[in-house]
Amino acid sequence: MGEHYELQGMLDGRSQKAVVTEIAASLRALEIDGVALLQDYPAQSAPPSCAGWVLVPWPNRVADGQWTYDGVPQQLEITEPGNGNALHGLLSGASYRVARRTAASITLAADITSAPGYPFQLATSVGYQLTADGLLVTHSLTNTGSKAAPVAVGAHPFLRMGAVPTEDLKLVINAGAHLEVNDRLNPTGATTAVHGTKHDFRAGQLIREVALDDAWSGVLREPDGSSLHYLEAPDGRQVQLFMDASFGYVQAFTTRVFPSESGPVTAVALEPMTAPADAFNSGEGLRWLAPGETWHLSWGIRYRLP
């Protein structure tokens, strides 16, 4: 759990509030004008289902925790024992330190030194900045080692729309291809065009009608390279996930047993990713940072009225 940091602001006549935690730089809460945009959980609980985590230097899974660097086999720690995979990077249990803080923003930092299966060094940070309509999240990764380092970034926010039951929300994913996986949730290497399939969410599908732990590529981009995906309430309000051009993949995960103060509820994570699962083996979406190189990228959450 660690220390909790509360952000507050009043921008363009709207009130904003967010809570970020020390462990995994986890995004725990976000409200605009009192409307909760993230699914909460009991105060003394650890984040369920990776809620709010920052996922560095890889999101999702590395199959068997195994990959090869410069001809040398590497073995990452198995952190998803049920499927035998290395899950969600190296900082999920890390204590981040405060690098900068204002009333409406915070930047947290954590370093990666050589770890089993990842013989590289990174200085990482994540900044959370309240905006008039939500939250901007900015990541920075610098290779502080002497050799090129493979990196990918993701995050795991569980979105909601205030008091509207999540089952009643429509999920829209603006992407044209679905990544096929095996029974251990690792990519098979195949992608399928979504048109005419159950994986076509471009027009939206109700959360109550789907069960997901799926990823999409071929995201539909705006002229600036960004992309947008969202949950929509019956009254037309939207909670949106926007991703800059560095993010080419999006994952959706649903659960019917997310713990809340009132008992289990349905929840949905909408996850920005720069690379899909098992990128250390496929190379898909993987970025190699040269020594001394820094990578900046961003995503965020917006609240839109009809």
C-alpha positions as CSV (number, residue, x, y, z in Angstrom):
1,M,0.0,0.0,0.0
2,G,2.6,2.6,1.1
3,E,2.0,6.3,1.4
4,H,-0.9,7.9,-0.4
5,Y,-0.6,11.3,-2.1
6,E,-3.7,13.3,-2.7
7,L,-3.9,15.8,-5.6
8,Q,-6.6,18.5,-5.7
9,G,-7.4,21.3,-8.1
10,M,-10.0,23.7,-9.4
11,L,-9.6,24.3,-13.1
12,D,-12.0,26.0,-15.5
13,G,-14.7,26.0,-12.8
14,R,-14.5,22.2,-12.2
15,S,-13.1,20.5,-9.1
16,Q,-10.6,17.6,-9.5
17,K,-9.2,15.1,-7.1
18,A,-6.8,12.2,-7.5
19,V,-5.0,9.8,-5.2
20,V,-1.7,8.1,-6.1
21,T,0.2,5.6,-4.0
22,E,3.9,5.1,-3.3
23,I,3.9,1.4,-4.2
24,A,4.0,0.9,-8.0
25,A,3.1,4.6,-8.4
26,S,-0.4,3.3,-8.5
27,L,-3.3,5.5,-9.6
28,R,-6.0,4.8,-7.0
29,A,-8.7,7.5,-7.4
30,L,-9.8,10.2,-9.8
31,E,-12.9,12.4,-9.5
32,I,-14.2,15.3,-11.5
33,D,-16.9,17.4,-9.9
34,G,-17.5,14.5,-7.5
35,V,-17.9,11.9,-10.2
36,A,-15.6,8.9,-9.6
37,L,-13.8,7.9,-12.8
38,L,-11.7,5.1,-11.3
39,Q,-13.1,2.0,-9.5
40,D,-12.2,2.3,-5.8
41,Y,-11.4,-0.6,-3.4
42,P,-11.2,-0.9,0.4
43,A,-8.8,1.5,2.0
44,Q,-6.5,-1.0,3.6
45,S,-6.4,-3.4,0.6
46,A,-3.5,-3.9,-1.7
47,P,-4.5,-3.0,-5.3
48,P,-6.7,-5.8,-6.6
49,S,-6.0,-7.2,-10.1
50,C,-3.0,-4.8,-10.6
51,A,-5.4,-1.8,-10.3
52,G,-3.6,1.4,-11.2
53,W,-0.1,-0.1,-11.5
54,V,2.6,1.4,-13.7
55,L,4.0,-1.4,-15.9
56,V,7.7,-1.0,-16.7
57,P,9.9,-2.2,-18.5
58,W,7.2,-4.4,-20.0
59,P,3.4,-4.6,-19.7
60,N,1.5,-7.8,-19.7
61,R,3.5,-11.1,-19.9
62,V,6.8,-12.6,-21.0
63,A,6.1,-16.3,-21.7
64,D,7.9,-18.6,-19.2
65,G,9.8,-15.5,-18.1
66,Q,12.3,-16.5,-20.8
67,W,13.9,-14.5,-23.6
68,T,17.3,-14.2,-25.3
69,Y,19.6,-11.2,-25.3
70,D,22.7,-11.1,-27.5
71,G,22.5,-14.9,-27.8
72,V,22.4,-15.4,-24.0
73,P,19.2,-17.0,-22.5
74,Q,17.6,-14.8,-19.9
75,Q,15.3,-15.9,-17.1
76,L,12.9,-13.4,-15.4
77,E,11.2,-14.1,-12.1
78,I,7.9,-15.9,-12.6
79,T,5.3,-13.6,-11.1
80,E,2.2,-15.2,-12.6
81,P,2.7,-18.8,-11.3
82,G,-0.7,-19.9,-12.6
83,N,0.3,-19.4,-16.2
84,G,4.0,-19.6,-15.7
85,N,4.8,-16.1,-16.9
86,A,6.7,-13.0,-15.9
87,L,3.9,-10.4,-15.4
88,H,3.9,-6.6,-15.7
89,G,7.5,-5.6,-15.4
90,L,9.9,-5.1,-12.5
91,L,8.3,-2.2,-10.5
92,S,5.0,-3.6,-9.4
93,G,6.2,-3.9,-5.8
94,A,8.6,-1.0,-5.9
95,S,8.5,2.0,-3.5
96,Y,8.6,5.1,-5.7
97,R,10.2,8.3,-4.3
98,V,8.7,11.8,-4.7
99,A,10.7,13.8,-7.3
100,R,8.4,16.8,-7.6
101,R,5.0,17.8,-6.1
102,T,2.5,20.6,-6.2
103,A,-1.1,20.7,-5.0
104,A,-2.4,19.4,-8.4
105,S,0.6,17.3,-9.6
106,I,3.2,14.8,-8.5
107,T,6.1,13.1,-10.1
108,L,7.3,9.8,-8.7
109,A,10.6,8.1,-9.6
110,A,12.1,4.6,-9.3
111,D,15.2,3.0,-10.7
112,I,15.8,-0.4,-12.2
113,T,19.2,-1.9,-11.6
114,S,20.3,-5.2,-13.0
115,A,17.7,-7.9,-12.1
116,P,17.5,-11.6,-12.9
117,G,16.7,-11.8,-16.6
118,Y,17.0,-8.0,-17.2
119,P,20.7,-7.0,-17.1
120,F,20.1,-3.3,-17.7
121,Q,19.8,0.0,-15.7
122,L,16.9,2.5,-16.1
123,A,15.9,5.7,-14.3
124,T,12.1,5.9,-14.6
125,S,9.5,8.5,-13.5
126,V,5.8,8.9,-13.8
127,G,4.0,12.3,-13.5
128,Y,0.4,12.8,-12.7
129,Q,-1.1,16.2,-13.5
130,L,-4.7,17.2,-12.9
131,T,-6.4,18.9,-15.9
132,A,-9.7,20.6,-16.3
133,D,-11.3,17.4,-17.7
134,G,-9.2,14.7,-16.0
135,L,-5.7,13.6,-15.6
136,L,-2.5,13.6,-17.7
137,V,0.1,10.9,-17.1
138,T,3.6,11.3,-18.4
139,H,6.3,8.7,-18.3
140,S,10.0,9.2,-18.6
141,L,12.6,6.4,-19.0
142,T,16.4,7.0,-19.2
143,N,18.9,4.3,-20.0
144,T,21.6,4.8,-17.3
145,G,23.6,1.7,-18.3
146,S,26.3,1.0,-20.8
147,K,24.3,-1.0,-23.3
148,A,21.1,-0.7,-25.2
149,A,18.1,-1.7,-23.1
150,P,14.7,-3.1,-24.3
151,V,11.7,-1.2,-22.9
152,A,8.0,-1.1,-23.1
153,V,5.4,0.8,-21.0
154,G,1.9,0.1,-19.8
155,A,-0.6,1.1,-17.1
156,H,-3.6,-0.7,-15.5
157,P,-6.4,1.8,-14.6
158,F,-9.9,0.4,-13.9
159,L,-12.3,3.0,-15.2
160,R,-15.9,3.7,-14.1
161,M,-18.6,6.3,-14.5
162,G,-19.7,7.6,-11.0
163,A,-22.6,5.7,-9.7
164,V,-23.6,4.1,-13.0
165,P,-23.2,0.3,-12.7
166,T,-20.3,-0.8,-14.8
167,E,-22.4,-3.5,-16.4
168,D,-24.5,-0.8,-18.0
169,L,-21.6,1.0,-19.6
170,K,-20.7,0.6,-23.3
171,L,-17.0,-0.1,-24.1
172,V,-15.6,1.4,-27.2
173,I,-12.2,0.3,-28.5
174,N,-11.1,2.1,-31.6
175,A,-8.8,-0.6,-33.0
176,G,-9.0,-2.7,-36.1
177,A,-7.1,-5.9,-35.1
178,H,-7.3,-8.4,-32.3
179,L,-4.3,-10.3,-30.9
180,E,-4.9,-14.0,-30.6
181,V,-3.5,-15.8,-27.5
182,N,-3.1,-19.3,-26.2
183,D,-4.6,-20.7,-23.0
184,R,-1.8,-19.1,-21.0
185,L,-2.7,-15.7,-22.4
186,N,0.5,-15.4,-24.5
187,P,0.2,-14.2,-28.1
188,T,0.3,-16.9,-30.8
189,G,1.7,-14.4,-33.3
190,A,-1.6,-14.2,-35.2
191,T,-3.8,-11.1,-35.4
192,T,-7.4,-11.0,-36.7
193,A,-9.2,-8.2,-38.3
194,V,-12.1,-7.3,-36.0
195,H,-14.7,-6.5,-38.6
196,G,-17.6,-8.9,-38.3
197,T,-16.2,-10.6,-35.2
198,K,-17.1,-10.5,-31.5
199,H,-13.9,-8.5,-31.0
200,D,-15.2,-5.5,-32.9
201,F,-15.8,-2.8,-30.3
202,R,-15.6,0.2,-32.6
203,A,-19.3,0.8,-32.2
204,G,-19.3,-0.3,-28.6
205,Q,-20.5,-3.3,-26.6
206,L,-22.1,-3.4,-23.2
207,I,-19.8,-4.6,-20.4
208,R,-22.6,-6.9,-19.1
209,E,-22.4,-8.9,-22.3
210,V,-18.6,-9.5,-22.5
211,A,-15.8,-11.2,-20.6
212,L,-12.4,-9.9,-21.6
213,D,-8.7,-10.3,-21.1
214,D,-7.8,-9.2,-24.7
215,A,-5.5,-6.9,-26.6
216,W,-5.9,-5.0,-29.8
217,S,-3.6,-3.4,-32.3
218,G,-4.2,-1.3,-35.3
219,V,-5.5,1.5,-33.2
220,L,-7.3,4.3,-35.1
221,R,-5.3,7.5,-34.8
222,E,-6.0,11.2,-34.8
223,P,-3.9,13.4,-37.0
224,D,-1.5,14.0,-34.2
225,G,-1.0,10.2,-33.8
226,S,-3.0,9.9,-30.6
227,S,-5.9,7.4,-30.1
228,L,-9.0,7.3,-28.0
229,H,-11.0,4.6,-26.3
230,Y,-13.8,5.0,-23.7
231,L,-16.7,3.8,-21.6
232,E,-20.0,5.5,-22.3
233,A,-23.0,5.7,-19.9
234,P,-26.6,5.5,-21.0
235,D,-26.9,9.3,-20.7
236,G,-24.0,9.8,-23.1
237,R,-21.3,10.7,-20.6
238,Q,-17.9,9.2,-21.3
239,V,-14.8,8.4,-19.4
240,Q,-12.0,8.3,-22.0
241,L,-8.6,6.8,-22.2
242,F,-6.4,8.8,-24.6
243,M,-2.9,7.6,-25.6
244,D,-0.1,9.4,-27.5
245,A,1.5,8.1,-30.6
246,S,3.9,5.9,-28.6
247,F,1.0,3.6,-27.5
248,G,0.0,1.3,-30.3
249,Y,-1.9,-1.3,-28.3
250,V,-4.8,-1.4,-25.8
251,Q,-5.8,-4.2,-23.5
252,A,-9.3,-4.6,-21.9
253,F,-9.8,-6.8,-18.8
254,T,-13.1,-7.4,-17.0
255,T,-13.8,-9.0,-13.7
256,R,-17.1,-9.6,-11.8
257,V,-15.4,-9.9,-8.4
258,F,-13.5,-6.6,-8.0
259,P,-13.6,-5.8,-4.2
260,S,-15.3,-2.6,-3.1
261,E,-16.4,-1.2,0.2
262,S,-19.9,-2.6,-0.5
263,G,-18.8,-6.0,-1.8
264,P,-17.7,-7.5,-5.1
265,V,-18.6,-5.4,-8.2
266,T,-18.0,-5.6,-12.0
267,A,-15.0,-3.6,-13.1
268,V,-13.1,-3.1,-16.3
269,A,-9.5,-2.1,-16.9
270,L,-8.7,-0.2,-20.1
271,E,-4.9,-0.4,-20.4
272,P,-2.6,1.6,-22.6
273,M,0.4,-0.4,-23.8
274,T,3.4,0.5,-26.1
275,A,3.9,-3.2,-26.8
276,P,1.8,-6.4,-26.6
277,A,2.5,-9.4,-24.4
278,D,5.7,-11.3,-24.9
279,A,7.4,-8.4,-26.7
280,F,10.8,-9.4,-25.4
281,N,10.5,-12.5,-27.6
282,S,8.5,-11.1,-30.6
283,G,10.1,-7.7,-30.7
284,E,6.7,-6.3,-31.6
285,G,6.4,-2.7,-30.3
286,L,9.6,-3.1,-28.3
287,R,11.9,0.0,-28.1
288,W,15.6,-0.2,-27.5
289,L,17.0,2.8,-25.6
290,A,20.6,3.6,-26.3
291,P,22.9,4.4,-23.3
292,G,22.0,7.9,-22.1
293,E,18.8,8.1,-24.2
294,T,15.5,9.2,-22.7
295,W,12.0,8.3,-23.8
296,H,9.0,10.5,-22.9
297,L,5.4,9.4,-23.5
298,S,2.0,10.1,-22.2
299,W,-1.6,9.0,-21.8
300,G,-4.5,10.2,-19.7
301,I,-8.1,10.0,-18.6
302,R,-10.8,12.5,-19.6
303,Y,-14.4,13.1,-18.5
304,R,-16.7,14.1,-21.3
305,L,-20.3,15.3,-21.0
306,P,-22.7,14.7,-23.9
